[in-house]
Amino acid sequence: MKAISMSNTAIISNAAKNMNYGMDVLTATTKAAQMELLKKRMMRGEVVKFAYMKKDKSIRFAVGTLQENAVQANIAGTGIPKRFYGMFAYIDLEKMDWRGFRTENFIGIVD
């Protein structure tokens, strides 16, 4: 039960953040739920294909994971690189390096 309430809290929090970027309630909530699903699948060790909009407004199709061994192999120091704070950070399996994007730029899971 605790995991469910934490998940719902994350979805509500992310939905509220998305609404600050001018999204309607339905879009913001849907996007937040998709982000939570993306995070859970990656943390289970799955390889997930997804898309997001980059700073230059181009669309990036990515293949990533948060699988424990991949994360440990890419940590230098105490955690993820500081440039990814406040972003959704993941291990890009095409570049084998950390990548990140702002949650409001998330488009969706491809597979």
C-alpha positions in Angstrom: 0.0 0.0 0.0 2.9 2.4 0.8 4.3 2.1 -2.7 0.9 2.9 -4.3 0.5 6.0 -2.2 4.1 7.1 -3.0 3.4 6.5 -6.7 0.2 8.5 -6.6 2.0 11.3 -4.8 4.7 11.4 -7.5 2.1 11.4 -10.3 0.2 14.3 -8.6 3.4 16.2 -8.0 4.6 15.8 -11.6 1.1 16.6 -12.9 1.1 19.9 -11.0 4.5 20.7 -12.3 3.4 20.0 -15.9 0.4 22.3 -15.4 2.8 25.1 -14.6 4.0 24.7 -18.1 0.6 25.4 -19.6 -0.7 21.9 -20.0 -4.4 21.1 -19.3 -5.2 18.8 -16.4 -5.8 15.6 -18.5 -2.5 16.0 -20.5 -0.5 16.8 -17.4 -1.9 13.8 -15.5 -1.4 11.4 -18.4 2.1 12.6 -19.0 2.9 12.3 -15.2 1.5 8.7 -15.1 3.6 7.8 -18.2 6.7 9.2 -16.6 6.0 7.1 -13.5 5.6 4.0 -15.6 8.8 4.8 -17.5 10.7 5.1 -14.2 9.3 1.9 -12.8 10.0 -0.1 -15.9 13.6 1.2 -16.1 14.2 0.5 -12.4 13.1 -3.1 -12.9 15.9 -3.4 -15.3 13.9 -3.2 -18.5 15.3 -1.6 -21.6 12.7 1.0 -22.6 12.2 3.0 -25.9 10.7 6.4 -25.4 10.7 9.9 -26.9 11.2 13.4 -25.7 11.7 16.9 -27.1 15.3 18.2 -26.9 16.2 21.9 -26.1 16.5 22.6 -29.8 12.9 21.4 -30.3 14.0 18.2 -32.2 12.5 14.9 -31.1 14.9 12.4 -29.5 14.0 8.7 -29.6 16.0 7.0 -26.9 16.7 3.6 -25.5 17.5 3.6 -21.9 17.5 1.9 -18.5 18.1 2.4 -14.8 19.2 -1.2 -14.3 21.3 -1.4 -11.2 24.5 -2.8 -12.9 24.4 -0.2 -15.7 23.9 2.6 -13.2 26.7 1.4 -11.0 29.0 1.2 -14.0 28.3 4.8 -14.9 28.5 6.5 -11.6 31.6 8.5 -11.0 31.7 10.0 -7.5 28.5 10.0 -5.4 25.7 9.8 -8.0 24.4 11.1 -11.2 26.1 14.1 -12.8 25.0 17.5 -11.4 23.9 18.8 -14.8 21.0 16.3 -14.6 19.6 17.5 -11.2 16.0 18.5 -11.6 15.7 16.3 -14.7 14.8 12.7 -15.5 18.2 11.1 -15.8 18.7 7.7 -17.4 21.5 5.5 -18.9 21.4 5.9 -22.7 22.2 2.4 -24.0 23.2 3.7 -27.4 25.8 6.1 -26.0 26.4 4.2 -22.7 26.4 7.4 -20.8 24.0 9.5 -18.7 21.3 11.5 -20.5 18.5 13.6 -19.1 15.4 15.6 -20.1 12.9 17.8 -18.3 9.6 15.9 -17.6 7.5 18.5 -19.4 9.3 17.6 -22.6 8.5 13.9 -22.3 6.4 12.6 -25.3 5.8 9.0 -24.5 6.9 5.4 -24.4 7.4 4.0 -27.9 7.2 0.2 -27.4 
